[in-house]
Amino acid sequence: MKGELLLVKLKVISPFFSYTNLYLYFKNMEKKETARLFYAKRSLGDTLNYSVDFVKNNLKCLLKFMALLILPWNVIQAILMWMLSGALIDFAAIVDSTDVVAIAGLLGVKHLLLYGGMMLVSVGAGTCLIALFFSLLKLNHEREGGLTGLRFQELKPLYVSNVFKGLRLFAFHILLGFVIALLMGLLAGISPWVVLAFVPFLFIFMLPLALLMPAYMLEKQSFFKTLASSYRMGFITWGGVFAVLLVMAIIAGLIQLAASAPWYIVTMVEYVFSLSENAATESASVGFNILSGFMALFLFFGQAIGLLFIYSGMGYQFGHASVKSQEIKVTDQIDSF
């Protein structure tokens, strides 16, 4: 009874205010439902908006699981980077040594080991980040309430499955890179101009593969079936894939630049201090050396956050391409009938 009287009072006092708020409320609810509706045909602007909104609206959840699953990898990366930068600075000291060749050889071996370790850890971190993001994206449009109240036990089965999928994707891209490198080497043997002429065609035919990662992570299909279908979707929406990838790469690049700048600044200052033999500057160099390790951690975690926007863009572009591809397929079947 009180609710009815209040509604009547609102209508009498300010009917425009009441109906306007109701309209905005339902439009907001409609927007939220549309955002959660993953497989939908969207304009380029909507695809970009939903891609950014997914990361922005679920940033707390993303950061929580990234701190649990990605941050340990970043810590190892930061330690290796800290050791690697220290080894690079040590090269400046070999000019004062009597056995330059022996020390340079030792540092060279150390660099190879550190670079090898960095590459392996980067593969692990990248695979886990891809698996985590697309697990959360899938749960967001399948789970009641989106990612609200999501626990790790609910995420774990899908995440583990996607980790193995990510490793298969990594192996495929390594093999593909080897084939392309071999092909480029053969073409370079003919003429460098042939290589230059081949590069645009390579870009055109490789870009549709950007949809392979979201398609394989989000769909329950065999790898080669997903490869064929996602490549077809990528060609149908080639312009959209290019535009979304370009915009999201710019956003990711700006975030990663902001995250990496402190590490570069600290490392340069540390290098300057390392050239001095003053006791005070040596003490300051130690402090900057420790700070460099923390900045390296900030760098790698910031890079991971930047990549989220690229993954989100490709994910929502795949959702759009999937619907558009089905529409074209149905139209072709009707025409042939």
Phi, psi and chi 1 to 4 in degrees:
 res  aa     phi    psi   chi1   chi2   chi3   chi4
   1 MET       -  -45.0 -174.7   66.8 -178.7      -
   2 LYS   -63.2  -39.3  -70.6 -177.6  179.2  179.6
   3 GLY   -62.9  -39.7      -      -      -      -
   4 GLU   -66.9  -42.1  -67.3  175.3   -2.7      -
   5 LEU   -62.5  -38.9  -69.8  172.7      -      -
   6 LEU   -66.3  -39.3 -179.5   60.2      -      -
   7 LEU   -66.1  -42.3 -176.0   59.9      -      -
   8 VAL   -63.1  -41.8  170.3      -      -      -
   9 LYS   -62.2  -42.2 -172.3  176.9  179.6 -178.8
  10 LEU   -64.9  -38.4  -76.8  171.8      -      -
  11 LYS   -67.8  -38.2  -72.2 -179.4  178.4  179.2
  12 VAL   -72.2  -47.0  171.7      -      -      -
  13 ILE   -70.4  -49.2  -65.0  174.1      -      -
  14 SER  -149.8   79.0 -178.3      -      -      -
  15 PRO   -63.5  -35.1   21.2  -32.1      -      -
  16 PHE   -63.3  -42.9  176.1   76.1      -      -
  17 PHE   -62.5  -41.5  175.6   80.7      -      -
  18 SER   -65.8  -50.8  176.6      -      -      -
  19 TYR   -69.6  -33.9  -72.6  121.7      -      -
  20 THR   -62.6  -43.9  -59.5      -      -      -
  21 ASN   -66.4  -38.7  -82.4  -87.5      -      -
  22 LEU   -64.0  -41.4  -74.8  172.5      -      -
  23 TYR   -62.2  -46.4  171.3   77.6      -      -
  24 LEU   -64.0  -35.8  -67.9  174.8      -      -
  25 TYR   -63.6  -49.3  170.9   77.1      -      -
  26 PHE   -69.2  -33.8  -74.3  115.2      -      -
  27 LYS   -65.6  -37.6  -73.1  -65.6  -69.7 -178.0
  28 ASN   -66.8  -41.6 -173.4   45.0      -      -
  29 MET   -64.2  -39.4  -69.0  -62.6  -67.1      -
  30 GLU   -64.5  -40.1 -178.9 -177.1   -6.6      -
  31 LYS   -63.2  -42.4 -175.4  178.9  179.0 -179.3
  32 LYS   -63.8  -41.7  -71.8 -178.5  178.1  178.7
  33 GLU   -67.3  -38.1  -72.2  -57.7  -44.4      -
  34 THR   -65.2  -38.2  -54.2      -      -      -
  35 ALA   -63.9  -36.9      -      -      -      -
  36 ARG   -78.4  -18.7  -74.7 -166.9   57.9 -149.5
  37 LEU   -76.9   98.3 -176.7   62.2      -      -
  38 PHE   -73.5  -50.9 -178.5   74.3      -      -
  39 TYR   -83.1   94.4  -66.2   96.2      -      -
  40 ALA  -153.3  146.0      -      -      -      -
  41 LYS   -77.7  124.7 -167.6  174.5  178.9 -179.1
  42 ARG  -131.8  155.2  -62.9 -177.6  175.4   90.4
  43 SER   -74.8  167.7   65.3      -      -      -
  44 LEU   -60.1  -42.7  176.1   60.3      -      -
  45 GLY   -62.3  -42.1      -      -      -      -
  46 ASP   -65.7  -39.8  -74.5  -19.4      -      -
  47 THR   -60.8  -43.7  -58.7      -      -      -
  48 LEU   -66.0  -42.7  -66.9  171.3      -      -
  49 ASN   -63.7  -46.4  -73.1  -26.2      -      -
  50 TYR   -67.2  -32.9  -70.9  137.8      -      -
  51 SER   -65.0  -45.7  -58.8      -      -      -
  52 VAL   -69.9  -41.5  173.5      -      -      -
  53 ASP   -62.9  -35.6  -74.1  -15.3      -      -
  54 PHE   -61.7  -45.5  173.6   76.5      -      -
  55 VAL   -67.2  -43.9  177.9      -      -      -
  56 LYS   -66.7  -45.2 -177.1  177.1   66.5  175.0
  57 ASN   -74.7  -23.4  -63.8  -24.0      -      -
  58 ASN  -114.0   22.2  -63.0  -72.4      -      -
  59 LEU   -62.1  -38.7 -172.8   59.1      -      -
  60 LYS   -61.9  -44.8 -175.8  177.5  179.2 -179.4
  61 CYS   -66.2  -42.7 -179.6      -      -      -
  62 LEU   -61.0  -46.3  -73.9  165.0      -      -
  63 LEU   -65.9  -34.2  -68.9  177.5      -      -
  64 LYS   -63.2  -48.6  178.6  179.2   72.3  173.4
  65 PHE   -76.4  -27.6  -72.7  111.0      -      -
  66 MET   -66.5  -38.2  -76.1  177.6   67.7      -
  67 ALA   -64.5  -30.8      -      -      -      -
  68 LEU   -81.5  -40.6  177.5   65.2      -      -
  69 LEU  -109.6  -26.1  -60.0  169.3      -      -
  70 ILE  -104.9  -36.2  -50.7  -58.1      -      -
  71 LEU   -57.3  -40.0 -169.9   58.8      -      -
  72 PRO   -58.2  -39.0  -26.5   35.1      -      -
  73 TRP   -62.9  -41.6  -70.3  102.1      -      -
  74 ASN   -64.1  -34.4  -65.1  150.3      -      -
  75 VAL   -63.4  -43.9  170.9      -      -      -
  76 ILE   -64.7  -40.9  -60.2  173.2      -      -
  77 GLN   -61.3  -41.7  -74.6  177.3  -54.4      -
  78 ALA   -64.6  -39.8      -      -      -      -
  79 ILE   -64.7  -44.9  -67.1  171.9      -      -
  80 LEU   -64.4  -39.8  -69.1  172.4      -      -
  81 MET   -65.5  -40.0  177.4   67.8   81.8      -
  82 TRP   -62.2  -43.0  174.5   70.0      -      -
  83 MET   -67.7  -37.8  -65.6  172.4   66.3      -
  84 LEU   -68.1  -44.0 -172.3   59.1      -      -
  85 SER   -64.5  -35.3   62.2      -      -      -
  86 GLY   -64.9  -38.3      -      -      -      -
  87 ALA   -67.8  -36.0      -      -      -      -
  88 LEU   -65.9  -40.3  -71.8  170.9      -      -
  89 ILE   -66.3  -32.5  -68.8  172.9      -      -
  90 ASP   -63.7  -24.1  -71.9  -17.9      -      -
  91 PHE   -61.3  -29.2  -93.8  116.0      -      -
  92 ALA   -67.8  -20.5      -      -      -      -
  93 ALA   -90.1  -11.5      -      -      -      -
  94 ILE   -73.7  -17.0   66.5  173.4      -      -
  95 VAL   -66.6  -22.4  -67.4      -      -      -
  96 ASP   -91.2    0.8  -61.1  -34.9      -      -
  97 SER   -93.5  152.2  172.9      -      -      -
  98 THR   -80.6  -24.4   55.7      -      -      -
  99 ASP  -114.7   70.1 -166.2    0.0      -      -
 100 VAL   -63.8  -41.1  176.3      -      -      -
 101 VAL   -63.2  -44.4  176.2      -      -      -
 102 ALA   -65.0  -43.7      -      -      -      -
 103 ILE   -68.8  -40.7  -64.8  177.0      -      -
 104 ALA   -63.1  -38.8      -      -      -      -
 105 GLY   -64.3  -40.4      -      -      -      -
 106 LEU   -64.8  -43.7 -178.5   62.2      -      -
 107 LEU   -66.2  -34.0  -71.4  173.3      -      -
 108 GLY   -63.0  -42.6      -      -      -      -
 109 VAL   -63.2  -41.3  173.2      -      -      -
 110 LYS   -62.2  -41.1 -175.9  177.9  179.8 -179.4
 111 HIS   -63.5  -43.2  -87.1   80.7      -      -
 112 LEU   -60.7  -43.1  -72.2  174.9      -      -
 113 LEU   -65.1  -42.3  -68.2  173.9      -      -
 114 LEU   -68.3  -41.7  -71.2  173.7      -      -
 115 TYR   -64.1  -41.8  -85.9  120.3      -      -
 116 GLY   -62.2  -44.5      -      -      -      -
 117 GLY   -63.3  -40.0      -      -      -      -
 118 MET   -62.2  -40.9  179.8   68.9   75.5      -
 119 MET   -65.7  -43.1  -70.3  178.6   63.2      -
 120 LEU   -64.2  -44.5  -71.0  174.5      -      -
 121 VAL   -67.0  -36.8  174.6      -      -      -
 122 SER   -64.6  -37.4  -63.9      -      -      -
 123 VAL   -63.4  -45.0  169.3      -      -      -
 124 GLY   -62.7  -44.6      -      -      -      -
 125 ALA   -65.3  -43.2      -      -      -      -
 126 GLY   -65.3  -41.7      -      -      -      -
 127 THR   -63.1  -44.2  -58.5      -      -      -
 128 CYS   -67.2  -36.0  -69.9      -      -      -
 129 LEU   -66.2  -44.4 -179.3   63.2      -      -
 130 ILE   -62.0  -45.3  -68.5  169.5      -      -
 131 ALA   -62.2  -42.4      -      -      -      -
 132 LEU   -65.3  -48.6  172.4   62.5      -      -
 133 PHE   -62.1  -48.6  178.6   82.3      -      -
 134 PHE   -73.9  -23.1  -74.3  104.3      -      -
 135 SER   -65.9  -43.8  -62.3      -      -      -
 136 LEU   -69.0  -38.0  -67.2  174.0      -      -
 137 LEU   -64.1  -41.1 -176.4   61.8      -      -
 138 LYS   -66.3  -44.8 -174.1  177.7  179.0   66.1
 139 LEU   -66.3  -29.6  -71.1  172.7      -      -
 140 ASN   -62.6  -38.7 -179.5   64.8      -      -
 141 HIS   -99.4    0.0   70.9  -94.5      -      -
 142 GLU  -108.6  -29.1  -71.8 -175.7   -9.8      -
 143 ARG   -89.1  139.5 -173.4  171.5  176.0  -91.3
 144 GLU   -65.9  123.1 -175.3   69.4   26.5      -
 145 GLY    88.4    8.6      -      -      -      -
 146 GLY    67.0 -134.4      -      -      -      -
 147 LEU   -94.8    5.6  -60.6 -179.7      -      -
 148 THR   -64.2  126.6  -55.6      -      -      -
 149 GLY    71.3   17.4      -      -      -      -
 150 LEU   -69.6  132.5  178.9   66.4      -      -
 151 ARG  -108.3  158.1  -64.7  174.1  178.1  -93.0
 152 PHE   -63.6  -34.9  179.1   68.8      -      -
 153 GLN   -61.8  -32.0  -68.0  -59.3  -37.5      -
 154 GLU   -77.4  -31.7 -171.0  176.1   -7.4      -
 155 LEU   -80.0  -31.0  171.6   68.7      -      -
 156 LYS   -53.7  -49.8 -175.4  178.3  176.6 -179.6
 157 PRO   -59.2  -44.8  -21.7   33.7      -      -
 158 LEU   -68.1  -39.5 -176.5   58.0      -      -
 159 TYR   -63.0  -46.9  169.7   73.7      -      -
 160 VAL   -62.1  -42.4  172.2      -      -      -
 161 SER   -60.7  -41.1  174.1      -      -      -
 162 ASN   -71.9  -26.3  -80.5  -13.5      -      -
 163 VAL   -62.5  -45.2  166.0      -      -      -
 164 PHE   -66.0  -36.9  -72.6  105.9      -      -
 165 LYS   -63.3  -40.2  -75.3 -174.8  175.6 -177.4
 166 GLY   -63.1  -37.0      -      -      -      -
 167 LEU   -66.4  -38.3  -69.4  173.2      -      -
 168 ARG   -65.3  -40.3  -65.6 -172.9 -160.0  106.0
 169 LEU   -61.8  -41.6  -79.1  173.0      -      -
 170 PHE   -62.4  -44.7  173.3   74.5      -      -
 171 ALA   -62.6  -40.0      -      -      -      -
 172 PHE   -63.2  -43.8  169.0   75.6      -      -
 173 HIS   -69.0  -32.9  -76.6   97.0      -      -
 174 ILE   -63.5  -46.2  -71.2  -68.8      -      -
 175 LEU   -63.4  -42.2  179.8   61.0      -      -
 176 LEU   -63.9  -42.0 -177.5   63.2      -      -
 177 GLY   -62.5  -38.9      -      -      -      -
 178 PHE   -63.7  -43.3  176.0   77.3      -      -
 179 VAL   -64.0  -43.4  171.8      -      -      -
 180 ILE   -64.4  -43.1  -68.3  172.6      -      -
 181 ALA   -61.5  -40.7      -      -      -      -
 182 LEU   -64.5  -43.1 -177.9   62.0      -      -
 183 LEU   -64.6  -42.3 -178.6   60.1      -      -
 184 MET   -64.2  -36.9  -64.4  -70.5  -82.9      -
 185 GLY   -64.4  -40.8      -      -      -      -
 186 LEU   -65.6  -40.8  -67.3  173.6      -      -
 187 LEU   -69.0  -35.6  -67.4  175.4      -      -
 188 ALA   -64.3  -30.3      -      -      -      -
 189 GLY   -66.6  -27.3      -      -      -      -
 190 ILE   -77.1  -56.2  -59.7  172.7      -      -
 191 SER  -171.8  142.0  171.0      -      -      -
 192 PRO   -60.9  -29.5  -22.1   32.7      -      -
 193 TRP   -67.5  -30.8  -64.2  106.5      -      -
 194 VAL   -65.4  -39.0  176.6      -      -      -
 195 VAL   -63.9  -45.2  176.2      -      -      -
 196 LEU   -62.3  -37.8  -69.8  175.3      -      -
 197 ALA   -71.9  -27.2      -      -      -      -
 198 PHE   -80.9  -27.4  178.8   69.6      -      -
 199 VAL   -58.5  -47.3  168.0      -      -      -
 200 PRO   -59.4  -40.8  -23.1   34.3      -      -
 201 PHE   -64.8  -37.5  -69.1   98.9      -      -
 202 LEU   -63.3  -42.3 -178.8   65.0      -      -
 203 PHE   -62.7  -44.7  175.8   75.5      -      -
 204 ILE   -61.4  -42.4  -69.0  170.7      -      -
 205 PHE   -85.1  -15.7  -75.6   98.3      -      -
 206 MET   -91.1  -27.0  -70.6  -65.3  -67.8      -
 207 LEU   -57.9  -41.0 -172.8   67.5      -      -
 208 PRO   -58.2  -20.6  -26.4   35.4      -      -
 209 LEU   -67.5   -9.6  -76.1  175.1      -      -
 210 ALA   -62.3  -24.5      -      -      -      -
 211 LEU   -86.3   -5.0  -64.7 -173.9      -      -
 212 LEU   -64.4  -43.1  172.4   60.7      -      -
 213 MET   -61.5  -53.6  179.9  169.5   60.7      -
 214 PRO   -63.9  -36.3   20.4  -32.3      -      -
 215 ALA   -63.8  -45.2      -      -      -      -
 216 TYR   -71.5  -34.6 -171.0   51.6      -      -
 217 MET   -74.4  -32.3  -73.6  -69.6  176.5      -
 218 LEU   -98.3  -20.3  -63.7  171.0      -      -
 219 GLU  -105.8  154.8  -62.8  -68.0  -40.0      -
 220 LYS  -102.9   75.5  -66.5 -178.9  178.9  179.3
 221 GLN  -135.7  164.6  -68.2 -178.9  -20.6      -
 222 SER   -68.0  160.4   65.7      -      -      -
 223 PHE   -61.7  -48.7  179.3   81.9      -      -
 224 PHE   -71.9  -31.3  -69.8  104.5      -      -
 225 LYS   -67.7  -40.8 -173.3  175.9 -179.5  179.7
 226 THR   -65.7  -38.9  -54.8      -      -      -
 227 LEU   -59.5  -46.0  175.5   61.9      -      -
 228 ALA   -66.0  -46.4      -      -      -      -
 229 SER   -69.2  -41.1   61.7      -      -      -
 230 SER   -69.0  -34.1   63.4      -      -      -
 231 TYR   -66.5  -38.9 -164.7   75.3      -      -
 232 ARG   -64.4  -43.6 -179.7  174.4  178.9  -90.3
 233 MET   -61.6  -39.7  -67.0  176.8 -157.4      -
 234 GLY   -64.0  -36.4      -      -      -      -
 235 PHE   -72.0  -38.3 -106.2  115.5      -      -
 236 ILE   -63.4  -37.9  -69.5  171.6      -      -
 237 THR  -113.6   38.7   59.5      -      -      -
 238 TRP   -54.8  -47.4 -164.3   97.5      -      -
 239 GLY   -61.4  -42.1      -      -      -      -
 240 GLY   -65.8  -41.7      -      -      -      -
 241 VAL   -59.5  -45.6  173.4      -      -      -
 242 PHE   -62.5  -46.8  175.2   75.7      -      -
 243 ALA   -65.4  -46.1      -      -      -      -
 244 VAL   -64.3  -43.8  172.0      -      -      -
 245 LEU   -63.6  -39.2 -166.4   58.2      -      -
 246 LEU   -65.2  -48.7  177.2   63.8      -      -
 247 VAL   -64.1  -45.9  173.5      -      -      -
 248 MET   -68.4  -32.1  -68.9  -57.7  161.8      -
 249 ALA   -67.1  -35.9      -      -      -      -
 250 ILE   -65.8  -45.4  -68.1  172.2      -      -
 251 ILE   -61.7  -46.0  -65.2  173.7      -      -
 252 ALA   -62.8  -40.2      -      -      -      -
 253 GLY   -63.5  -39.9      -      -      -      -
 254 LEU   -65.4  -41.5  -67.9  173.5      -      -
 255 ILE   -65.0  -44.3  -66.2  172.1      -      -
 256 GLN   -68.2  -33.9  -68.1  173.7  -15.1      -
 257 LEU   -64.4  -43.5  179.8   63.0      -      -
 258 ALA   -64.8  -34.1      -      -      -      -
 259 ALA   -76.5  -30.0      -      -      -      -
 260 SER   -88.8  -23.4   61.4      -      -      -
 261 ALA   -56.1  -45.9      -      -      -      -
 262 PRO   -59.3  -37.9  -24.6   34.8      -      -
 263 TRP   -66.2  -42.9  179.2   82.9      -      -
 264 TYR   -63.5  -41.3  -76.8  108.5      -      -
 265 ILE   -64.1  -48.0  -66.1  170.6      -      -
 266 VAL   -63.3  -40.7  170.2      -      -      -
 267 THR   -65.3  -39.8  -58.2      -      -      -
 268 MET   -65.4  -41.9  -71.3  -59.7  -63.6      -
 269 VAL   -64.8  -40.6  173.6      -      -      -
 270 GLU   -61.8  -39.5  179.3 -168.5   -4.7      -
 271 TYR   -65.1  -41.1  173.3   70.7      -      -
 272 VAL   -62.2  -43.9  171.3      -      -      -
 273 PHE   -65.4  -33.2  -81.6  129.1      -      -
 274 SER   -67.6  -20.9   70.3      -      -      -
 275 LEU   -79.1  -15.3  -61.7  177.8      -      -
 276 SER   -93.1  147.4  175.3      -      -      -
 277 GLU  -101.0    4.7  -64.4 -178.9   -3.2      -
 278 ASN   -68.0  139.4 -169.5  -49.3      -      -
 279 ALA   -64.6  -37.4      -      -      -      -
 280 ALA   -67.0  -43.0      -      -      -      -
 281 THR   -69.9  -32.8   55.7      -      -      -
 282 GLU   -64.1  -39.8  -73.2 -178.2    2.8      -
 283 SER   -64.9  -41.6  176.4      -      -      -
 284 ALA   -65.4  -35.2      -      -      -      -
 285 SER   -61.8  -37.4  177.2      -      -      -
 286 VAL   -63.2  -42.5  173.0      -      -      -
 287 GLY   -63.1  -42.6      -      -      -      -
 288 PHE   -68.2  -29.4  -84.5  102.4      -      -
 289 ASN   -64.3  -43.3 -165.9   10.6      -      -
 290 ILE   -67.1  -43.0  -63.5  172.2      -      -
 291 LEU   -62.8  -33.6 -176.6   60.0      -      -
 292 SER   -61.4  -36.8  174.6      -      -      -
 293 GLY   -63.6  -42.9      -      -      -      -
 294 PHE   -67.8  -37.9  -74.9  103.2      -      -
 295 MET   -67.3  -32.1  -69.6  -60.0   99.8      -
 296 ALA   -65.4  -39.5      -      -      -      -
 297 LEU   -63.0  -43.1  178.0   60.4      -      -
 298 PHE   -62.4  -38.1 -178.4   71.8      -      -
 299 LEU   -60.8  -51.2 -179.4  152.8      -      -
 300 PHE   -69.9  -37.3  -72.7  113.2      -      -
 301 PHE   -68.8  -37.5 -163.2   73.1      -      -
 302 GLY   -65.7  -37.6      -      -      -      -
 303 GLN   -62.1  -39.7  -74.2 -178.0  -19.9      -
 304 ALA   -64.5  -40.4      -      -      -      -
 305 ILE   -64.1  -40.9  -67.0  174.0      -      -
 306 GLY   -60.8  -39.6      -      -      -      -
 307 LEU   -64.8  -25.2  -72.0  172.1      -      -
 308 LEU   -57.3  -36.7  -62.9  179.8      -      -
 309 PHE   -69.0  -37.9  -72.4   90.8      -      -
 310 ILE   -66.0  -44.7  -64.6  178.0      -      -
 311 TYR   -63.5  -39.9  -61.2  155.9      -      -
 312 SER   -65.7  -42.8 -175.2      -      -      -
 313 GLY   -60.7  -45.3      -      -      -      -
 314 MET   -68.5  -33.5  -72.3  -59.6   95.1      -
 315 GLY   -63.7  -50.6      -      -      -      -
 316 TYR   -71.4  -30.1  -83.3   94.8      -      -
 317 GLN   -65.7  -37.0  179.0   62.7   22.5      -
 318 PHE   -64.1  -41.5  164.3   69.4      -      -
 319 GLY   -60.0  -39.9      -      -      -      -
 320 HIS   -69.2  -45.9  159.8   73.9      -      -
 321 ALA   -64.7  -33.4      -      -      -      -
 322 SER   -63.3  -44.5 -179.8      -      -      -
 323 VAL   -69.2  -42.6  175.0      -      -      -
 324 LYS   -64.4  -38.8 -172.5  170.9 -177.8  178.6
 325 SER   -63.9  -40.9  175.5      -      -      -
 326 GLN   -65.7  -38.0  -71.3  -62.7  -37.2      -
 327 GLU   -63.0  -43.9  -73.2 -177.4   -4.0      -
 328 ILE   -65.3  -39.2  -66.2  173.9      -      -
 329 LYS   -64.0  -42.8 -169.0  174.5 -179.4  180.0
 330 VAL   -65.9  -41.4  170.1      -      -      -
 331 THR   -61.7  -42.4  -56.9      -      -      -
 332 ASP   -63.4  -39.5  -68.9  -17.2      -      -
 333 GLN   -66.3  -38.8  -71.4  175.3  -11.3      -
 334 ILE   -65.9  -43.0  -67.6  173.0      -      -
 335 ASP   -64.1  -41.6  -69.5  -18.6      -      -
 336 SER   -69.1  -30.4   64.1      -      -      -
 337 PHE   -70.5      -  179.0   75.1      -      -
